[in-house]
């Protein structure tokens, strides 16, 4: 018998080639989209340079969705391309014809304008607060204390997880860092104490319940606090730039407070009913938490200082925004942490996540501002408003919110979702007679956190909990639909009337 041989490459080499081809395709995709849009006829009523800017902007958004390179690289690339081609992409013929207009200086000034935005610096400052939580281990201590006192019963353990996230959220602008750095590492140790294993039928003993409570809590708290999710701060800058409304930390908190409290108080119980754990009681969990707390020892000097500093920042954000810019308050606290040794300069320079987010958001703010300055946003509002002719402000608010919320199924990044859709929604709403823009803006921005629950890729922590092995795909999609629907209905039935009443 003759043995047939082939010249097929080894499996690993074939897989590597396929991966490289896929990577090159993803890298080319956003360029192809931008180039194709550049050749699309310019819509009536829109200046050509505004349409060309929009084409590059869409290419950046596609890049942010598929991420062939880090988001900051994609954003900076878009900024540099537009700045280099600013005479065709950014400035009107009238501006270029002005003898006093300096193209090179104006292009560079626009390119770096996002880095002087106060919201971008507030994001950076909040990341430093999170670094303090991590370095001092105060966040871990807080979560363990809650587990110690509430961990005997599965239901109260769910409340301990939700409460831990609630206490950390105001000072952690990345829900990914909050979940991946503090909450998940702690709760990942709990299911084995119950004999609950990942990717196993025993996952339903308690692991599945805990992971689902954790991701839903992260989504709720991300909507509850302005400083709990980085895209919240980006949304704040977009609202101020496009419609001129300034949303303070206290205003945001008050707008979502009744709904947020209701969801936090009922969500662990809802999960307990809809996705019940098989094990209801276990005495080992509080004992484990006690042992972990003993390893941490007494509350350290740096933990006490951190607690004082972040509380001072919170007070300034809520009560002193009229006297001190929130971003400056954050920088003041960073200086205090550096002088007292809570953080050192290497903690600042070595915080890759903070600097990456700083650059990424600075470029997105500049790009979004360019959409407005070129006239694209004004044109879009006029065209979108025409489609809404005859619709009452209340109905229009609900329709736009539903569209904004449900379109999140198409996005694997809340940042990309915010950048791509929020300017359009704000502009369309601003053209509708009688629209309460303050309420509309609050509804839009406070929906950003809770919409992350609907898919396994909807927000930063989703892949962490989805990949834990305790949440099967069919369960995640089913629960995401149920809880996503509950959150949306609650926002419309409770949040909307409350915001309309107080604002």
C-alpha positions in Angstrom: 0.0 0.0 0.0 1.3 3.4 -1.0 1.2 6.1 1.6 0.2 9.5 0.1 2.1 12.5 1.3 1.2 16.2 1.0 3.1 19.4 1.1 0.6 21.1 3.4 2.3 23.3 6.0 2.1 22.2 9.6 -1.1 23.2 11.4 0.7 25.8 13.6 2.2 27.5 10.5 -1.1 27.4 8.7 -2.9 28.9 11.7 -0.2 31.6 12.0 -0.7 32.6 8.3 -4.4 32.7 8.7 -4.0 34.9 11.7 -1.7 37.3 9.9 -4.0 37.5 6.9 -6.9 38.3 9.3 -4.8 41.0 11.0 -3.9 42.6 7.7 -7.5 42.5 6.6 -8.6 44.3 9.9 -5.8 46.8 9.4 -6.9 47.6 5.9 -10.6 47.6 6.6 -10.9 51.0 8.2 -8.7 52.5 5.5 -10.8 51.0 2.7 -14.0 52.4 4.4 -12.6 55.9 4.6 -11.3 55.9 1.0 -14.7 54.6 -0.3 -16.5 57.4 1.6 -14.2 59.9 0.2 -15.4 59.0 -3.3 -19.1 59.0 -2.4 -20.8 62.1 -3.9 -21.1 64.9 -1.3 -24.6 65.2 0.1 -26.6 68.3 -0.8 -26.1 71.2 1.6 -22.8 69.9 3.0 -19.4 71.5 2.2 -17.1 69.0 0.5 -14.4 69.4 3.2 -16.9 68.5 5.9 -17.8 65.3 4.1 -14.2 64.4 3.6 -13.6 65.0 7.4 -16.5 62.7 8.1 -15.1 60.0 5.9 -11.8 60.0 7.9 -13.9 60.0 11.1 -15.9 57.0 10.1 -12.6 55.2 9.2 -11.4 55.9 12.8 -14.6 54.5 14.3 -14.3 51.3 12.2 -10.8 51.0 13.5 -11.9 51.5 17.1 -14.5 48.8 16.6 -12.2 46.1 15.2 -9.0 47.4 16.8 -6.3 46.1 14.5 -4.0 48.4 16.5 -4.6 50.0 20.0 -7.3 52.6 20.1 -4.8 55.4 20.9 -2.9 54.5 17.7 -6.0 54.6 15.6 -7.1 57.9 17.0 -3.7 59.5 16.6 -3.5 58.3 13.0 -6.8 59.9 12.2 -5.7 63.2 13.8 -2.4 63.3 11.9 -4.0 62.4 8.6 -6.6 65.2 9.0 -4.0 67.7 10.2 -1.7 66.9 7.2 -4.6 67.3 4.8 -6.4 70.1 6.7 -6.8 72.3 3.7 -9.1 69.7 2.2 -10.4 68.1 5.3 -10.7 70.7 8.1 -10.8 74.3 7.0 -13.3 76.1 4.7 -12.2 77.9 1.5 -13.1 81.2 3.3 -10.7 80.5 6.1 -7.9 79.5 3.7 -8.5 82.7 1.7 -7.9 84.9 4.7 -4.4 86.4 4.4 -4.0 86.3 8.2 -4.8 82.6 8.4 -1.8 80.4 9.1 -2.6 76.9 7.9 0.3 75.0 9.6 -0.2 76.6 13.0 -4.0 76.2 12.9 -3.6 72.5 11.9 -1.3 71.7 14.7 -3.4 73.7 17.2 -6.4 71.6 16.3 -4.5 68.3 16.4 -3.4 68.9 20.0 -6.6 70.6 21.2 -7.9 67.5 22.9 -4.9 67.4 25.2 -6.0 70.7 26.8 -9.5 69.5 27.4 -10.4 69.4 31.1 -12.5 66.3 30.8 -9.5 64.3 29.4 -7.4 65.4 32.4 -10.2 64.4 34.8 -10.1 60.9 33.3 -6.4 60.8 33.8 -6.7 62.0 37.4 -9.4 59.3 38.2 -7.0 56.6 36.8 -4.5 57.8 39.4 -7.1 57.4 42.1 -7.6 53.8 40.9 -3.8 53.3 41.0 -3.9 54.4 44.7 -6.6 51.8 45.4 -4.5 49.1 43.8 -1.1 50.0 45.4 -2.4 50.5 48.9 -4.8 47.4 48.5 -7.6 49.5 50.1 -10.0 48.3 47.4 -9.2 44.7 48.1 -9.6 45.3 51.9 -13.0 46.9 51.3 -14.3 44.0 49.2 -13.0 41.4 51.7 -14.7 43.1 54.6 -18.0 42.9 52.8 -17.5 39.3 52.0 -16.5 38.6 55.6 -19.8 39.9 56.9 -22.2 39.1 54.1 -20.6 36.0 52.6 -22.3 33.2 54.5 -25.5 33.2 52.3 -25.3 33.2 48.5 -27.8 36.0 48.3 -26.0 38.3 50.7 -22.8 37.4 49.0 -24.3 38.8 45.8 -25.1 42.0 47.7 -21.6 42.2 49.0 -20.2 42.1 45.4 -22.7 44.8 44.3 -21.9 47.0 47.3 -18.1 46.6 46.8 -18.5 47.8 43.2 -20.7 50.6 44.3 -18.1 51.8 46.8 -15.2 51.6 44.4 -17.0 53.1 41.3 -16.9 56.8 42.1 -13.1 56.8 42.0 -12.4 54.2 39.3 -13.1 55.6 35.8 -12.4 52.2 34.2 -14.9 49.5 34.9 -12.5 47.1 33.3 -9.8 48.0 35.9 -12.4 48.0 38.7 -13.6 44.5 37.8 -10.4 43.0 36.5 -8.1 44.5 39.1 -10.2 44.2 42.3 -13.6 42.5 42.1 -12.9 39.5 39.8 -9.6 38.4 41.5 -11.5 38.2 44.8 -14.7 36.5 43.7 -12.8 34.0 41.5 -11.6 32.5 44.7 -15.1 31.9 46.1 -16.7 29.3 43.8 -14.1 26.5 44.6 -15.1 26.9 48.3 -18.5 25.7 47.3 -17.2 23.0 44.9 -18.2 25.1 41.9 -15.9 24.7 39.0 -15.7 26.6 35.6 -16.7 24.9 32.4 -18.4 22.2 34.4 -22.0 21.4 35.5 -21.0 22.4 39.0 -20.6 26.0 37.8 -24.3 26.6 38.6 -23.7 25.8 42.3 -22.7 29.4 42.8 -20.0 30.5 40.4 -22.5 31.4 37.6 -24.6 33.5 40.0 -21.6 35.4 41.4 -20.2 36.2 37.9 -23.6 37.4 36.7 -24.1 39.6 39.7 -20.6 41.1 39.3 -21.1 42.1 35.6 -24.5 43.6 36.2 -23.3 45.5 39.2 -20.4 46.9 37.1 -22.9 48.1 34.5 -25.2 49.7 37.0 -22.5 51.6 38.9 -21.0 52.7 35.5 -24.2 54.6 34.9 -24.6 55.8 38.4 -21.4 57.9 38.6 -19.9 60.3 36.1 -16.4 59.2 37.2 -17.2 55.4 37.1 -16.7 54.9 33.3 -14.3 56.7 31.0 -16.8 57.1 28.1 -19.1 58.9 30.6 -16.5 61.7 30.7 -16.1 61.7 27.0 -19.9 62.0 26.7 -19.7 65.0 29.1 -17.2 66.7 26.7 -19.4 66.0 23.7 -22.5 67.3 25.3 -20.8 70.5 26.3 -19.2 70.9 22.8 -22.3 70.2 20.7 -25.2 71.6 22.7 -23.5 73.8 25.3 -24.9 72.0 28.4 -22.5 71.4 31.3 -23.3 68.3 33.4 -21.7 68.4 36.8 -20.8 65.3 38.9 -23.6 66.1 41.3 -26.1 66.7 38.5 -25.3 63.3 37.0 -25.5 61.5 40.3 -28.8 63.1 41.2 -30.3 62.3 37.8 -29.6 58.6 38.1 -29.9 58.2 41.9 -33.4 56.7 42.3 -33.0 54.3 39.4 -29.5 53.4 40.4 -30.4 52.7 44.0 -33.4 50.6 42.9 -31.3 48.5 40.5 -28.5 48.0 43.0 -31.0 46.9 45.7 -33.0 44.6 43.5 -30.5 43.2 41.0 -28.8 40.5 43.2 -32.3 39.3 44.2 -33.5 39.3 40.5 -30.4 37.3 39.6 -31.1 35.0 42.5 -34.6 34.3 41.1 -33.8 34.2 37.4 -30.4 32.5 37.6 -30.5 30.8 41.1 -27.4 29.3 42.7 -27.8 25.7 43.8 -25.9 26.3 47.1 -27.6 28.7 49.4 -25.4 28.7 52.5 -21.7 28.1 53.1 -19.7 28.9 56.3 -16.3 28.7 54.6 -16.5 31.9 52.7 -16.4 34.3 55.7 -13.6 32.2 57.2 -11.6 32.6 53.9 -12.2 36.3 53.9 -11.0 36.6 57.5 -7.8 34.8 56.7 -7.2 37.1 53.7 -7.8 40.2 55.9 -5.3 38.9 58.5 -2.7 38.7 55.7 -3.4 42.4 54.9 -2.9 43.4 58.5 -4.1 46.7 60.0 -5.2 49.7 58.0 -2.0 51.3 56.8 -1.1 55.0 56.9 -1.3 55.2 53.1 -4.8 53.6 53.0 -6.0 56.2 55.5 -4.5 59.0 53.5 -6.0 57.6 50.3 -9.4 57.5 51.8 -9.1 61.1 53.0 -7.9 62.3 49.6 -10.5 60.6 47.5 -13.3 61.8 49.8 -11.9 65.4 49.5 -11.9 65.0 45.7 -15.5 63.7 45.8 -16.6 66.7 47.9 -14.9 69.1 45.5 -16.6 67.5 42.5 -20.0 67.7 44.1 -20.0 71.0 46.1 -17.1 73.1 44.8 -17.3 72.8 41.0 -18.2 76.5 40.7 -14.9 77.5 42.4 -12.5 74.8 41.3 -12.5 72.9 38.0 -13.1 69.2 38.6 -10.0 68.3 36.6 -7.9 70.7 38.7 -9.3 69.1 41.9 -8.2 65.7 40.6 -4.7 67.0 39.9 -4.5 68.6 43.4 -5.3 65.2 44.9 -2.6 63.6 42.7 -0.1 66.1 44.0 -1.1 65.4 47.6 -0.7 61.6 47.0 2.8 62.2 45.5 3.9 64.4 48.4 2.7 62.1 51.1 4.0 58.9 49.4 0.7 57.2 48.7 2.0 57.2 45.1 5.4 57.9 43.7 6.4 59.4 40.3 7.1 55.9 38.9 3.5 55.0 39.6 2.4 57.9 37.4 4.9 57.4 34.5 4.4 53.6 34.6 0.6 53.6 34.5 0.2 52.5 30.9 -3.6 52.3 31.1 -3.9 55.9 32.2 -1.6 57.3 29.5 -3.2 55.1 26.8 -6.6 56.4 27.8 -5.4 59.9 28.0 -4.0 59.9 24.4 -7.0 57.9 23.1 -9.6 60.3 24.5 -7.7 63.4 23.7 -7.8 62.4 20.0 -11.4 61.5 20.1 -12.4 64.8 21.6 -10.5 66.6 18.9 -12.1 64.5 16.2 -15.6 65.0 17.6 -15.0 68.8 17.8 -13.9 68.7 14.2 -17.3 67.3 13.2 -18.9 70.3 14.7 -16.4 73.0 13.5 -16.6 71.7 9.9 -20.4 72.0 9.9 -21.2 68.3 9.6 -23.0 68.1 12.9 -25.2 71.2 12.0 -26.1 69.6 8.7 -26.9 66.2 10.3 -29.1 67.9 12.8 -31.0 69.7 10.1 -31.5 66.5 8.0 -32.4 64.4 11.1 -34.7 67.0 12.4 -36.6 67.0 9.1 -37.2 63.3 9.5 -38.7 64.0 13.0 -41.1 66.6 11.8 -44.5 66.3 13.5 -43.2 64.0 16.3 -43.7 65.3 19.8 -40.7 65.9 22.0 -41.6 63.0 24.4 -42.0 60.5 21.6 -38.8 61.7 19.9 -36.9 61.3 23.2 -38.1 57.7 23.5 -37.4 56.8 19.9 -33.9 58.3 19.9 -33.1 56.6 23.3 -34.3 53.2 22.0 -32.2 53.6 18.9 -29.1 54.7 20.9 -29.5 51.8 23.4 -30.2 49.0 21.0 -27.5 50.0 18.5 -25.0 49.0 21.1 -25.4 45.5 19.8 -23.2 46.6 16.9 -20.4 47.9 19.2 -17.7 46.1 21.2 -16.6 49.4 22.7 -18.6 51.9 24.7 -16.1 54.6 23.7 -16.6 53.9 20.0 -20.4 53.8 20.5 -20.3 57.2 22.3 -18.1 58.8 19.7 -20.0 57.5 16.7 -23.6 57.9 17.8 -23.9 60.5 20.6 -23.1 63.6 18.5 -25.8 62.5 15.9 -28.4 61.9 18.6 -27.7 65.2 20.3 -27.8 67.2 17.1 -31.1 65.6 15.9 -32.7 66.2 19.3 -31.6 69.9 19.3 -33.6 70.6 16.2 -36.9 69.3 17.6 -39.1 72.2 18.9 -39.9 71.9 22.6 -37.3 69.3 23.4 -35.9 69.5 26.9 -32.3 69.1 26.0 -31.0 68.9 29.6 -33.2 65.8 30.3 -32.5 64.3 26.9 -28.7 64.6 27.4 -28.9 63.0 30.9 -31.0 60.1 29.5 -28.4 59.5 26.8 -25.3 59.7 28.9 -26.6 57.7 31.9 -27.6 54.9 29.5 -24.0 54.2 28.6 -23.2 52.0 31.5 -26.3 49.9 31.7 -26.4 49.2 28.0 -23.1 47.2 28.4 -25.1 44.3 29.9 -26.7 43.2 26.6 -23.8 41.4 25.0 -20.7 39.4 26.1 -18.6 42.1 24.4 -20.7 45.2 25.3 -18.4 46.7 27.9 -14.8 46.2 29.2 -15.6 43.7 32.0 -17.9 41.6 29.9 -15.1 39.4 28.4 -13.6 39.0 31.8 -16.7 37.5 33.3 -17.8 35.8 30.1 -14.3 34.2 29.9 -14.4 33.0 33.5 -16.0 29.7 32.4 -19.0 30.2 34.7 -21.3 31.9 32.2 -22.2 29.7 29.1 -22.8 31.6 25.9 -26.5 30.8 25.7 -27.0 31.9 29.4 -25.1 35.1 28.8 -27.2 36.1 25.8 -30.4 35.1 27.4 -29.7 37.0 30.7 -28.3 39.9 28.7 -31.5 40.3 26.9 -33.6 40.0 30.0 -31.6 42.4 32.2 -30.9 44.7 29.3 -34.7 45.0 28.8 -35.3 45.5 32.5 -32.7 48.3 32.6 -34.1 50.0 29.5 -37.7 49.9 30.7 -36.6 51.1 34.2 -34.7 54.1 32.6 -37.8 55.0 30.6 -40.4 54.4 33.3 -38.5 55.7 36.4 -35.5 57.6 35.1 -37.2 59.7 32.5 -40.0 61.0 34.7 -37.6 61.7 37.5 -35.2 63.7 35.4 -38.1 65.6 33.8 -39.4 66.5 37.2 -36.1 67.7 38.7 -34.6 69.4 35.6 
